[in-house]
């Protein structure tokens, strides 16, 4: 039985190294939802494709993959045949921008992408758009919604969209959204700053989750030598890997036998590599690069301690995966992390940017296998209680069903996530 009002997802880049969005969409499809996916950008060239991600990429609609001449011709055709739609979108794109030529030019690119997105939605009979993140991807979605007059909703993660709400026109996007999903109480608090109290009732906290049947407890090592540390995340300043390397250097100089694996890639890669080389850490730091989900699981299974010393954060799925794997975790008091980890109960939290406090926390766990075991067990229990993928996506499905009129299909136990695109 088809869904009367199917929901489309709009993402900046799909699929990605993280399977967060893929898993959410696949679980919604298992529950009977039709979720065609549009992505602004094609997958990264260095994405380690698997069978699942390759099928997801084949099924998605990639807006920027449209040939430029075809896109320009479609815009002109829309102007000629549907001028009201064209100018609604154009007004939505440029009316909130300053007279800065670069910003106006960028708005025109968003406008062209929005027209293509709206055409794709019309062709598929889609009448509700759900957007992850509030940055440029939401700019395209907001313009398309204004031009084609369909409702849209947002899932906000942080921290990027909250770093400069004026630049991202986040107030306008929130005001025009039919409802907003926040992945943490922290995320909701940042949105509440930008909306009048009478609109707070359209904010809903639904946390992300991980598959606890895939991320299973790994065997603890009581006499680990060296103690294996792992950090999973993009190599960007906000993830704090440089602070981690500085802490590691202090511990190595004190005589501790440690080894660190950095899983991920990003613009900070060369700076981090230079620090490792300059300080003689090449034998104890391994740059794993971008990894498949299965490869990441293998690194977690071999680790003794997971460290994510973020300087800014939303609610990191990588941290949930490590906790589900029963790894003792160290992170920082930023964003939604304190909602995931209670200090001294199911992990350790330290002040962000503090090399000395991070050094002390790593030294403490490295020297105390019983503490590692206790925190690891409590970490998995925390994920089982509040961050299981299936239960949290069921909450999301119930919200969609409540706020977007749907005719549900009968759930099937193993729907193919590439079936719709």
N, C-alpha and C positions, 0 to 999 in steps of 0.2 A: 504494500500500500504506500503510495508516494506521500511525502510530506507536503502539506498545502502551502506553507510558507517556509521554505528552506533557508537556512542561515549560511552565509558565506563568511569565510575567515579571510582577513587581509593581514599579511605579515610583511616585514621588511625584507627578510631573506628566509626562504624555506626550500628544503630542509636545511638545518644547520648542524654544526658539530654536536650541540646539545639536542637531545631528542624530546625536550620538554613539550614543544608545540605539537610535534608529531604524535607523541603519546596521548596528549589531551584530545586531539582530533580523532585518533584511532579509537579511543575509549568512547567518545561521543557517538561515533559511527556504530560501535558495538551495541550501544543503547538504542539505536534506531534512527539517529539523526543523519540527514544528508548534509555533509559539510564540504562543498567545493572550496578550494583554496586558491587565492590570488596572492602572488608575491611580487613586490616591487622589483627586487633584484633576483638574478639567477644565483644558484648555489656557488659558494666560494670554490675557486679552482683547486684549492688544496683540501677540499672536503674529502675525508676518507669514506667513500661511498660503501654502503652495504646493500644487500638485496632490498631491505625495507626503504632506505633513503633513496635508492635509485628508482623504485616504483613511485614513491611520493613525488620525486622531481618530475617524472614523466607525466604525472596526472595534474600537476599544478599549472596555473596560468601565470606566465611571467610578463609583466607589463613592459619592462624595459627591453624585453626581447623583441618587441614589435619593431620592425624596420622603421627608420626615421621618416622615410618618404610616405610610408603607409600611415604612420601616425599623423603627419602633417596633413595628408589628404583627408583623413577622417575628421580632423578638427575643422577643416574648411567645409567639408560636407555637412557637418553638424551646424555650422554657422548658417549655411544656406538653407537647410531643411528644417532645423529646429532652433531658430534664433533665440527664443525665450529660454530654452534649456541652456544654450551656449552662454548667454549673458548672465543667467543666474550663477553658473559656475564661475565665470570670469569675475563677477562681483565678489563672490565668496573668496576667491583667490587673492585679489589685490586690495580689497577694501580695508583689510586690517593691517596691511604692510605700510611701512614708512616710505618716504620718497627715496630711500636708498636704492640706487639702480640695481645693485647686485641682489638685494632681497626681492625686488620686483621681478627680476629675471627668473630667480628661483621659483617664485610663485607661479609664473607662467609655465614653467616645466611641470610643476605639481598639477596645474590646471589641465595640461595635455594628458598627463598620466591619469587624472581623475576621469576625463572623458572616456578613455579606453576602458578603465575599470567599470564605469557605468554601463558602457555598451556590453561588456562581458556579462554583467549581472542581468541586464535586460534579456540577452540571448538565452540565458539559463533560467529565466523566470525567478530570479532571486530578489527578495524584497526586504532583507535585513542583513546588515553588514556588521560583523564583530571584528574589532581591531585590537591587536596586542601592541602595547606601548603608545606613548603620547607624543612622540617626536614627529619627524617628517612623514612617516607612514600614516599617522593620523591626520596630517595635513591633507594628504591625497584623499583619504577616506572622507574627511569632512567636506571637501570641495565636491566630491562625487555625490555625496548625500544631498548637498544643497542644489546641485544641478538637476539630478534625476529624482529628487524628492522621495528618498527612501530613508528610514530610520537607521541609526547606527548606535553601537555600544562600544565601550572600551574596557580593556583590562590593563590596569596600570601597575607597573612593577617598581619603578624607581631604580637607581637614583637619577638617571640622566634626565628624564622629563621634568624632574623637580629642580634641577640645577639652574635653569633659566626659563621660568615659565613665561616670561615676556617674549623671549626669542621664539619659543615654540607655540606661542598663542594658546597656552594650555587652558586658560580661563574660557576662551571661546569654544574650544573643543569640548570641555566639560559641560558648559552651559547648554550646548546643542545636542549632547548625547542623551539618548533615551534612558540609559542606565549605565552605571560604572562599576566594574568589578575591581576590587583592590585585593592584592595578594597577601596583605598583612595589615595589622592595625596601624603600623607606621605609615604604610601607603595611604590608608584612609585618612590619617591625621594630616598628611600633606595636601590631600584633595580638599579636606574641610577648610583649609586656609584660603582656598581659592573660590569656594562656592558660598552663597548666602545660606544661613541655617535652614531656610524653607526648602532647600534642594538636597539636604543631607540624606533624606530618605531614599534617594535613588542610588546611594552608595552601598555596596554589598561586599563584605569580606569573604572571599572564598580562596583558601590557601592552595598552593600548588602541592603536588605530591609525587611520590616515586613508587615504582612497582616493588613491593617488599618480597615478592616471590622471585624476583631476579636478583636484587641486591640482598644477599643472604649473609649471615654472620660468617666472618672468616676466622680460621683458627688462630687464637691468640698465641703469641710467642713470649714465654716468661723470661727467657734468657737470650734476648735478641742482641746480636752483635754482627754488624753494626745495627743500631736502631734505625729503621727505615721510616723516613718522613715522606709524605706525598702532599702536593698542593695541586688542585685541579681548578683551572680557570683561565680566561683569556690573559695573555701577557700584556697587561695595561697597568698604568700607574695606580688606578683605583683599587686593584686587587692586592696591592701591598707586597708583591713578591720581592721588591728590593729590601724592604724591612726584614723579610724572612731571611734573605741572603746575609744581611748584616748580623742578624741573630745567630745564624749558623756559623759564620766566621768566628764570632766570640766563643761559641761552644767548642769549635774545633781547636781554637787556640788554648782553651782550658783543658784539652785532652780528651774530650768526649768523642766516642766512635759513632759517628752519624753518617747517614747518606740521605740525599734529598732528590726526589723526582718531581720535576715540574711538567705537568700535563697541560698542553694548550699552546696557543700561538698568538701573536699579536705585535703591535708596534713597539713594545718595550723589549722585544727579544734581544736585539743587538746590545742595548744598554746592560741588560742582565748578563748576557754572555761576556761582555767586556769586564764587568765586575768579577765574575767567576774566574776568568783568565788572569786578571791583574792580581787577585788575592790568592792564587794557587788552590782554587777549589775544584778544578776540573775533574779530579779523581772522585769527588764526593757529590757532585751535582750532575744530574742527568736531565737533559732537555728532551722530553719525549715527543714534543710537537703535538699537532692535532691528532687525536686518537678516536677510533670508533668506540661505541658504547662498550663493546666486548673487551677492547683493549684497556679502557679505563677501569672496568671491573677487575681485570687482572692486576692492574697496579694497586688498586685498593686491597685486593686479597693478599698482596705481598707486603703491605705496609703495616707499621706499628702505630703511627700517629698521623692524623690528618691535620694540616695547618692551612688556614685561610685568613691571613691578617689584613682584611680589607680596610681601605680608607674610606670607601663609600660603597653602599650595597643596597640592594632591594631585599630579596629573600633567596639566597643562593641554593639552587637545586643540587649543585655539586656537594654542598654541605649535607643536605638531606641524604644523598646517596651514600656518603661516607658514614653517616650515623646509622643508616639502615644496614650497612655492612658491619656494624658493631665496632667501628673504629673509634677510639677516643679522639675527640676533636678540640682544636684550639682555634678560636676566632676572636672577633672584636665587637665592642659595643657600638655598632653602627647599624642604621636602617632597621630592618626587621629581624636581624640576627638574634637579639635577646629574646624574641618570641619563640625562636627555635631552640636555643640553648639557654638553660638556666645555669649560671655559673656555679661550679662545684657540685652540681647535681647530675647533669648529663653532658658535661663538657666544661671547658675552661674558657673564660672570656677575659681579654686584656684590653687596655686602652689602645685605641688605634694610633698608629705612628710611633708607639713606644717600643724601641728596640730592646731596651732593658727588661721591660715587663714580658715581652714575648720570649726573650732569652730565658728568663726565669721559669716561664710556663713550660717551655720545651724541656729544659733541664729537669724540672720536677717530674714530668711524665716519663722522660727517658730513663730516669733513675728509679721509678716506682712501678713495676709491672702490675702489682695489685690494684693500684689506682687506675692504671690503664684499663684493666679488666672491668672494674666497677663502673667507670664512666662509659665504657663502650657498651656494656649491657644496658645501662640506663638510656643511652643515646638511641639504641634500636627501639626500646619501649616507647620513647617519645615519638618517634616516627610512626610506629604502629598505632599510636593513639590519635595523632592529629594530622599526619602527613602521608597517608596512603593514597595512592593515585586513584584507585577505583572509587573509594568513598568520596573523595573530594570532587571528582568529575561528576559523580551522581548528584552532588549538591549544585554544581554548575548546570547540569541538565535540568534539574528541577526549577532553577531560576529562569532558564531559557523558556521552559514550558509555561511558566507563570507570566512572563513578560512579553514573550513573542508567541502569538497564536500558532500552534503547531498541531498537525495530525501525525501522531507518532506511529512508526512502524513497530512491528513485533521485534523485540531484541533478539539478536542472533549471537551465539556464543563466540563466533570467530569471524567477524566481518573483515573483508579485505580492505585495509586503509587506503589502497590505491584505486578503489572502485569508482570514486567520484573525483573530479578535478576540474 
